Amino acid sequence: MRPFSSFAARLSPATLLPALLLFATSCSRYNNNGSLSVAGVVYLILAIYALVSLLKQDWSIGKKLIWGVIIWFFPIGGSIIYLLFSGRNG
């Protein structure tokens, strides 16, 4: 019996997200010796939340594309602008 594999099969992918975020933000050449950047973690959480929210909207592809470009090219500001002013549902 493999107790770890049965335990891992019951985990949802969302439980692995914090580990992925820590790994992704600590591997930056701009940080000192790979240290964790709090701003990087905040940005990733904000950007992922904004993009998931964007994909759930029932808008036309053009509107989604425009908001996606805003989120992509204006990293923190674009996500905040989207979350505050997009008129999203839910």
C-alpha positions as CSV (number, residue, x, y, z in Angstrom):
1,M,0.0,0.0,0.0
2,R,1.1,3.5,-0.8
3,P,-0.3,5.8,1.8
4,F,1.3,8.9,0.4
5,S,-0.1,8.4,-3.1
6,S,-3.6,7.9,-1.8
7,F,-3.2,11.0,0.3
8,A,-1.9,13.0,-2.7
9,A,-4.7,11.9,-4.9
10,R,-7.3,13.3,-2.4
11,L,-5.6,16.8,-2.4
12,S,-7.1,19.4,-4.6
13,P,-4.8,21.3,-7.0
14,A,-5.6,24.5,-5.0
15,T,-3.7,23.2,-2.0
16,L,-0.5,23.1,-4.1
17,L,-0.9,26.7,-5.2
18,P,0.9,28.3,-2.2
19,A,4.0,26.1,-2.8
20,L,4.0,27.0,-6.4
21,L,3.7,30.7,-5.6
22,L,6.6,30.5,-3.2
23,F,8.7,28.6,-5.8
24,A,7.9,31.0,-8.6
25,T,8.5,34.2,-6.7
26,S,11.7,33.1,-5.0
27,C,13.5,32.3,-8.3
28,S,14.1,35.8,-9.4
29,R,17.5,37.2,-10.6
30,Y,16.5,40.6,-9.0
31,N,16.2,39.2,-5.5
32,N,19.2,38.8,-3.2
33,N,20.2,35.1,-3.3
34,G,16.7,33.9,-4.3
35,S,15.1,35.4,-1.2
36,L,11.3,35.6,-1.2
37,S,9.7,38.8,-2.4
38,V,6.5,39.8,-0.7
39,A,5.6,42.0,-3.6
40,G,6.1,39.1,-5.9
41,V,3.7,36.9,-3.9
42,V,1.1,39.7,-3.8
43,Y,1.4,40.3,-7.5
44,L,1.0,36.7,-8.4
45,I,-2.0,36.2,-6.2
46,L,-3.6,39.4,-7.6
47,A,-2.8,38.6,-11.2
48,I,-4.0,35.0,-11.0
49,Y,-7.2,36.1,-9.2
50,A,-7.9,38.8,-11.9
51,L,-7.2,36.4,-14.8
52,V,-9.4,33.6,-13.4
53,S,-12.1,36.2,-12.7
54,L,-11.7,37.5,-16.3
55,L,-12.1,34.0,-17.8
56,K,-15.3,33.4,-15.8
57,Q,-17.0,36.4,-17.3
58,D,-19.6,35.9,-20.1
59,W,-18.2,38.8,-22.1
60,S,-17.3,38.9,-25.8
61,I,-13.8,37.8,-26.7
62,G,-12.8,41.4,-27.6
63,K,-13.7,42.7,-24.1
64,K,-11.9,39.8,-22.5
65,L,-8.8,40.4,-24.7
66,I,-8.7,44.1,-23.9
67,W,-8.9,43.5,-20.1
68,G,-6.3,40.6,-20.5
69,V,-3.9,43.0,-22.2
70,I,-4.4,45.6,-19.5
71,I,-3.7,43.0,-16.8
72,W,-0.7,41.6,-18.6
73,F,1.1,44.9,-19.5
74,F,0.4,46.8,-16.3
75,P,1.2,44.2,-13.7
76,I,-0.1,45.4,-10.4
77,G,-2.0,48.5,-11.6
78,G,-3.8,46.6,-14.3
79,S,-5.1,43.9,-11.9
80,I,-6.3,46.6,-9.5
81,I,-7.9,48.6,-12.3
82,Y,-9.7,45.4,-13.6
83,L,-11.0,44.4,-10.1
84,L,-12.2,48.0,-9.4
85,F,-13.6,49.2,-12.7
86,S,-14.4,46.3,-15.0
87,G,-18.1,46.0,-14.0
88,R,-17.7,42.3,-13.6
89,N,-20.4,40.0,-12.2
90,G,-19.7,37.9,-9.1
